[in-house]
Amino acid sequence: MATKKSSGTHTDIRIGISDSPQELNIESELSADAVIAAVTSAIDSSKALTLVDIKGRQTVIPHNKISFVEVGESAERRVGFATA
């Protein structure tokens, strides 16, 4: 079984949805600045926010249901025993 090699860093996105106790967690190949620009554009234009995760799945969120967005870079996960 082959695994897809990643480019190294991904952006972790956590989105709070109004009227829902759960949050959406998305890992994307977009930069943090690109995610923030997409969220700002969706809210300003009153259109849905569409994000694509690292597996190519699309998530669409109505602009009026976004209560907060937390964006952070995540480093590549390492597997095994290694010393720095």
C-alpha angles and dihedrals in degrees: 000000000000123000127210114252112230127218092240110255131053133181119245112213124192116188125189115213119209115239090020128096091208130078130216116240116197130175110206138178090224118106119252090250091053091051092049090048091051092049093047092048093049093050095044094048095040091235131130119275112238120192130175120214127215091269092055097254116142123224119196120195124183109242093232093056096058109107098169141347124209117193128188139157117245124201123229112282115241125212126206136021114315137151120225 
